Amino acid sequence: MVPILLVLLLALILFGAGFAVKALWWIAIIVLVVWLLGFLMRSTSVGGTRSRWYRW
């Protein structure tokens, strides 16, 4: 009985970790796309130099 519970617990932990890693990959891709869009669409200032699109 105990080995079956250990195997089920291990499967549950690995499933949870796999789901979390997959979700983090999607978040990373979305952040990369937003960053690239902001980098490509940044506005030019009056002086002709390009300004930063972020505030930090």
C-alpha distances in whole Angstrom, upper triangle without the diagonal:
4,6,5,6,9,10,11,12,14,16,17,19,20,21,23,25,26,27,29,30,32,33,35,36,38,39,41,42,44,45,47,49,50,51,53,54,56,57,59,60,62,65,68,70,74,75,73,70,67,65,61,59,57,58,56
4,5,5,6,9,10,10,12,14,15,16,18,20,21,22,24,26,27,28,30,32,33,35,36,37,39,41,42,43,45,47,48,49,51,53,54,55,57,58,59,63,66,68,72,72,71,68,64,63,59,57,55,55,54
4,5,5,6,9,10,10,12,14,15,16,18,20,21,22,24,26,27,28,30,31,33,35,36,37,39,41,42,43,45,47,48,49,51,52,53,55,57,58,62,65,67,71,71,69,66,63,61,58,56,53,55,53
4,5,5,6,9,10,11,12,14,15,16,18,20,21,22,24,26,27,29,30,32,33,35,36,38,39,41,42,44,45,46,48,50,51,52,54,56,57,60,64,66,70,70,69,66,62,61,57,55,53,54,52
4,5,5,6,9,10,10,12,14,15,16,18,20,21,22,24,26,27,28,30,32,33,34,36,38,39,41,42,44,45,47,48,49,51,53,54,55,59,62,64,68,68,67,64,60,59,55,53,50,51,50
4,5,5,6,9,10,10,12,14,15,16,18,20,21,22,24,26,27,28,30,32,33,35,36,37,39,41,42,43,45,47,48,49,51,52,54,57,60,62,66,66,65,62,58,57,53,51,49,50,48
4,5,5,6,9,10,10,12,14,15,16,18,20,21,22,24,26,27,29,30,31,33,35,36,37,39,41,42,43,45,47,48,49,51,52,56,59,61,65,65,64,61,57,56,52,50,48,49,48
4,5,5,6,9,10,10,12,14,15,16,18,20,21,23,24,26,27,29,30,32,33,35,36,38,39,41,42,44,45,46,48,50,51,54,58,60,64,64,63,60,56,55,51,49,47,48,47
4,5,5,6,9,10,11,12,14,15,17,18,20,21,23,24,26,27,29,30,32,33,35,37,38,39,41,42,43,45,47,48,49,53,56,58,62,62,61,58,54,53,49,47,44,46,44
4,5,5,6,9,10,11,12,14,15,16,18,20,21,22,24,26,27,29,30,31,33,35,36,37,39,41,42,43,45,47,48,51,54,56,60,61,59,56,53,51,47,45,43,44,43
4,5,5,6,9,10,10,12,14,15,16,18,20,21,23,24,26,27,29,30,31,33,35,36,37,39,41,42,43,45,46,50,53,55,59,60,58,55,52,50,47,45,43,44,43
4,6,5,6,9,10,11,12,14,15,17,18,20,21,23,24,26,27,29,30,32,33,35,36,38,39,41,42,44,45,48,52,54,58,58,57,54,50,49,45,43,41,42,41
4,5,5,6,9,10,11,12,14,15,16,18,20,21,22,24,26,27,28,31,32,33,35,36,37,39,41,42,43,47,50,52,56,56,55,52,48,46,43,41,38,40,38
4,5,5,6,9,10,10,12,14,15,16,18,20,21,23,24,26,27,29,30,31,33,35,36,37,39,41,42,45,48,51,54,55,53,50,47,45,42,40,38,39,38
4,5,5,6,9,10,11,12,14,15,17,18,20,21,23,24,26,27,29,30,32,33,35,36,38,39,41,44,47,50,53,54,53,50,46,45,41,39,37,39,37
4,5,5,6,9,10,11,12,14,16,17,18,20,21,23,24,26,27,29,30,32,33,34,36,38,39,42,45,48,51,52,51,48,44,43,39,37,35,36,35
4,5,5,6,9,10,10,12,14,15,16,18,20,21,22,24,26,27,28,30,31,33,35,36,37,41,44,46,50,50,49,46,42,41,37,35,33,34,33
4,5,5,6,9,10,11,13,14,15,17,19,20,21,23,25,26,27,29,30,31,33,35,36,40,43,45,49,50,48,45,42,40,37,35,33,35,33
4,5,5,6,9,10,11,12,14,16,17,18,20,21,23,24,26,27,29,30,32,33,35,38,41,44,47,48,47,44,40,39,35,33,31,33,32
4,5,5,6,9,10,11,12,14,15,16,18,20,21,22,24,26,27,28,30,32,33,36,39,41,45,46,44,42,38,36,33,31,29,30,29
4,5,5,6,9,10,10,12,14,15,16,19,20,21,22,24,26,27,29,30,31,35,38,40,44,45,43,40,37,35,32,30,28,29,28
4,5,5,6,9,10,11,13,14,15,17,19,20,21,23,25,26,27,29,30,34,37,40,43,44,42,40,36,35,31,29,28,30,29
4,5,5,6,9,10,11,12,14,16,17,18,20,21,23,24,26,27,29,32,35,38,41,42,41,38,34,33,30,27,25,27,27
4,5,5,6,9,10,10,12,14,15,16,18,20,21,22,24,26,27,30,33,36,39,40,38,36,32,30,27,25,23,25,24
4,5,5,6,9,10,10,12,14,15,16,18,20,21,22,24,26,29,32,35,39,39,37,35,31,30,27,24,23,25,25
4,5,5,6,9,10,11,12,14,15,17,18,20,21,22,24,28,31,34,37,38,36,34,30,29,26,23,22,25,24
4,5,5,6,9,10,11,12,14,15,17,18,20,21,22,26,29,31,35,36,34,32,28,27,23,21,19,21,21
4,5,5,6,9,10,10,12,14,15,16,18,20,21,25,28,30,34,34,33,30,26,25,22,19,18,20,20
4,5,5,6,9,10,11,12,14,15,16,18,20,24,27,29,33,34,32,29,26,25,22,19,19,22,21
4,5,5,6,9,10,11,12,14,15,16,18,22,25,27,31,32,30,28,25,23,20,17,17,20,20
4,5,5,6,9,10,11,12,14,15,16,20,23,25,29,30,28,26,22,21,17,15,14,16,16
4,5,5,6,9,10,10,12,14,15,19,22,25,28,29,27,24,21,20,17,15,14,17,17
4,5,5,6,9,10,11,12,14,18,21,24,27,28,26,24,20,20,17,14,15,18,19
4,6,5,6,9,10,10,12,15,19,21,25,26,24,22,19,17,15,12,12,15,16
4,5,5,6,9,10,11,14,17,20,23,24,22,20,16,15,12,10,10,13,14
4,5,5,6,8,10,14,16,19,23,24,21,19,16,15,13,11,12,16,17
4,5,5,6,8,12,15,18,21,23,20,19,15,15,13,10,12,16,17
4,5,5,6,9,13,15,19,20,18,16,13,12,9,7,8,12,14
4,6,6,9,12,15,18,19,17,14,11,10,8,7,9,13,14
4,6,9,11,15,18,19,16,15,11,12,11,10,12,16,18
4,6,9,13,16,17,15,14,11,11,11,8,12,15,17
4,7,10,13,15,13,11,8,7,7,5,9,12,15
4,6,10,12,10,10,7,7,8,8,11,14,16
4,7,8,6,6,5,6,9,10,13,15,18
4,6,6,6,6,6,10,11,14,15,18
4,5,8,9,10,13,15,18,18,21
4,6,8,10,13,16,18,19,21
4,6,9,13,15,18,19,21
4,6,10,12,15,16,18
4,7,9,12,14,16
4,6,9,10,12
4,5,7,9
4,7,9
4,6
4
